Amino acid sequence: MASSLGEGSLLVIDEVQRVPDWSKVIKGLWDRSLRNKKHLKVVLLGSSSLSIQRGLSESLAGRFELTIVPHWGFHECQREFNFTLDEWLIWGGYPGAEAYRGQDARWRSYLTNSIVDAVIGRDILTQKVVRNPALFRQAFAIACAYPAQDISYSKLLGQLQDAGNTDLVKSYLELYEGAFLLFSIQKYARKLRISKSSTPKLILGCPALANLALGIDYVSSSEGRGRVFESAVGLDLLRISGGEVFWWRDGDDEVDFVFKMQRKLFAVEVKSGRRKRTGGIEAFLKIEKSAVPCFITLENYSDFSSDPVKFLLERC
């Protein structure tokens, strides 16, 4: 047993979710080690995020610190695989898929079968009851075709090949978010009630999902690259612990992201060369006079993505 190795020994268990009732088993062993005054350091690893989260909340409340290991960002892919920013916006996020970079058919097959279908089938559908799994998979493909775009629940529902209501779409998006595949952010409003009822803007878990849904020709275009780049910036903001991310629009005026952190408010504009309306920052600052304007470009993205908090605070 690991406890026999001495005080402070480190025990690492990989794919812990494969153990039946793993959280109860771990809790029992942990409590027994404490009674025997065997103080271990235990690291639990698992690829099924929903199973891990469920087990932690059910049996291990107050006994754990959660560390989320997200998709690979630009810096990891640049350091390990010499990705350029444009390459990362097309292929980036899954290190296992790097071997097939540039081989479109094999890359798509790998990402679909080994990643997306595996996560949806093994992680989500084994943990949650979904009435129509085929429709659930279809909804994911449709949502991935709208990176960094605000789209109503009714519009998403209208593209599904089945009858339903907006609550169905909302529940689907929540499940994708729980598996770290897709995120939705709400429109900024001072009143929380208004924000929660707003149209969401969709943020992909990694750029590769846009290529999978839309194809390399679109993602390589000025419009497509701009959308995927904006989604990547939004994802970097979502990863900041303790922060809140929104989007904002009033008529023709729009701000890509509104970020709240430590009583500070940032109005974030993403500039990628894609033609878009201007004036949103100025309009927002008239409403929120204490907000700090921040511009993320293709040229400064490397600095931003390496340390988003430092980048933002330097603008204060």
N, C-alpha and C positions, 0 to 999 in steps of 0.2 A: 504493500500500500504506500501511496505517496506520503502519508503522514509519518511513516517510518524513516523518511529521509531527513527529518529534522525540522526545527523551527523555521518558518518562512519559506518552506519548499514551494515550488511553483508546479501546479498541476494544470495541464492544458488538455481539454477534451474537445475534439473536433466532431462536427456533425452530431451534436448532442441530441438534436431533435429526433434522431432515429431510435433512441431508447424509449420504449413505451413508458408514458407518464414520467418523462425525464425530469420535469421540474420537481415533482414529489420525491423522486429518487434522490436528486441532488440536495433538496432541502433536508431529507433525512440524514444523509451522509454528512452534510455540513453541520447540522445540529449535534450529531454524535461526535464529530471531531472537536467541537467547542467544549462539549462535556468532558472529553478526554484531554482537554487543554492542548490539542494539536492544532496550531494556528497555521493553516495553509493559505496560499494565494492561489485562487482558482480562476482560470480563464475558460469560458465556454464559448465555443465557436459553432456557427450553424449557417447553412445556406438558405434555410426556409425562414424568412424574416417574420412571417405571420405566426408560425409555430413558436419561434423564440419569444416574440412579444407576448403571445398568449400565456406561455408558461411562466414568464417573469411576473406578469400581473396577477396570475392566479395563486402561485405558491411561494414566490420569492420576493414579495413586496418588502421593501426596506433592507434587502440583503444584497443588492447588486448596483453596479454602475454600468449603464448601457453605453456601449461604443458602437456607433454605426460606421460601417466601412462602405462608402458609396461607390458608384461607378468611377472609373479612372478619369481624372481631369486632364486638362491640357498639359500641365507640367509633368505629370507622371508619364504620359504618352510621349512627350517630347524628350524626356530624359532617357527612357528605356528603349524607345523605338524610333527616335529621331523624327517624330511627326512635325510637319509644319502646321500652322494654325488652320490653313485650308484643308489639309489632309485630316486633321482631327475633327473638323466640322462635318466631314463626310463619313469617316470610318471610326471615329473615336468613342471610347467608353468601355469596351470589353477587350481586355488584353489577349484573351484566347483567340479572338477573331483577327488579330494582327497578322497571323500567318497567311491569311487569305486576302490581305489588303491588295486591291487592284484586280482581284479575281472575282468579279461581281457575282457570278452564279454560285460559286462555292461559298463566298462570304455570306450571301443571303441564306443559303441552305444551312450553314453553321449557326447563324444568328437565330433563324427561325426555329430550327429543331433543338439545338443545344441550349439556347438561352430563353427565348420568349415562350415557346410552347412548354418548356420544362418548368419555368417559373409559374406560368399561369396554371398548368396542370398539376404540378407537384406542390406548389406553395399555396396558391389561392384556392383552387377548386377542392383541395383535400381538407382545407380548414374552414371554408365557408360554403353555405348552401346557395347555389346559383341555379335557378330554375332551367335556364337554357344556356348551357356552356358554349354552344356554337355561336349564339348571339353575343355572349360575353366576349369571346375572342374577336368577333367582328367589330364590336364597339371599340376595342382597343386599337385595332388597325385604323379605324376612322379617326379616333382622337389623335393618334400620332401624326395624322396628316395636317394638323393645325398647330404647328409649333409657334409659341408666343403670340397666339391669336385669341382674342376674346370671342367666344362662341356660345350662344345660348343653349341651355339644356334642350329646349324644344327643337332647335335645329339639328343637334346631334341625334335626338330621338327620331326625327324625320328621315334620317339616313339609314336607320336600322330596319332590317327586313322582318319586322314583327311589331305588333301593337304593344303599347305600354304607356307609361307616363313619365314625367320628368323625374319623379322620385327614383325610378329604375336607373336612369342615367346617373343621377347623383350617387346612388349606391355603388354603381360600377366604378366611378371615378375614385370613390373612397377606397375601394379594394385595390385598385391599381396603385394608389398612393401608399397604402400599407405595405405593398411589395416593392416600393421605391422605383416603380416603372414610369409613373406619370403623376404630375402634381397640378393642382388648380389653385390659382390665387384669386382673391376677390377684389372688387373695385374699392378704392379708398373712399371712406366717408367717416366723418367725425362720429356719427351714430352707428354703433356696432350692428344694430338691427338692419339698417339699410345696406351695410357692407355684406352681411351674410346672405341677403336675398338678391345680390347682384349677379350679373353675368360673369362667369369665370374666365380667366385667361389661362391657357394650358401651357405647362412647362414640361418638357421631356426629361426623363431620367438621365439621358445621355444623347449626344448628337446622332449616334448610329441609328437610333430608332426613326429619325426623320428620313434618312436614306432608305431604310427598310420599307417605309410606308410610301414614300414619294418618288424614289428613284434618284440616281446620281445626276441625271441631267437637270432636274429641278433644283436639287440641293446645291449644285455647282453654279446655278444662275445667280444674278444679282439679287433678285427677289428671294429666292430660296436660301442663299447664304445669309442674307440679312435676317430672315426669320429664325434660322437655326442659331445664329450668333446671339440674337436677342434672347432666345430660350436658354442658351448656355450661361449668359450673364444672370438671368433670373435664377437659374439653378445654383450658381455660386452664392447669390444672396440668400436663398433658402437654406443653405448649409451653415449659415452663420448662427451659432448658438445664441438664443435669447432675442433674436430679431424677428420682425414681422414684415412680410412682403405683400404689397398690393399693387394694383395698377390704377390709373385715374384718367377720366375723360369728362369733358364738359363741352358739349357741342362738337366743334371741330378741333378743340384743343385737347391734347393727350400727353400724358407722361408715361413712359414705358413702365417704370417701376417707382413705387413709393416705399421707402424702407424706413422702418422705425426701430431704433436701438438706443437703449440707455437714455431715454427722454430726448433723443435727437431724431430729427426727421430729414431724410434725404430724398430729393427728387432726382431720379437717375434716368438719364437719356442715353440710349444706345445708338451709336452712329456707325453704320457699316457701309455707307455708300448707297443703300437702298433709298429710293425716293419716298419721302413721307412728309406729312404735315409738320410745319414748324410753329413755334410760338407756345407750345404746351408748357414748357418750364416757366416762362414769364407769367402765363395765366395762373399757374398753380401757385407761384410765389406771391401773387396778389391775395390769394386766399389764405395760404400758410406762410406768413411773412418770416417765420423763423427757420423755414426749411433751407437746407443746403443743396445747391445745384451741383450735380456731378455728371460728367460725361465719360462714357466708356466707348473707346474706339478700337478698331483692329490693331492700332499701333500701341496703345497703352494696356491692352487686355492682358498681356503677359504679367505686367506689374500688378494689375488688379486681381487676377486669378490666383497669383501666388500668395497674396495676403489681402483679402478683400477688406477686412476691418481696418488695417493700417492705411490702405488706399483711401477709404472713405474718411477716416478721421483726419488725415492730412489735408482734406478739403475744407475742414471746419475753420 
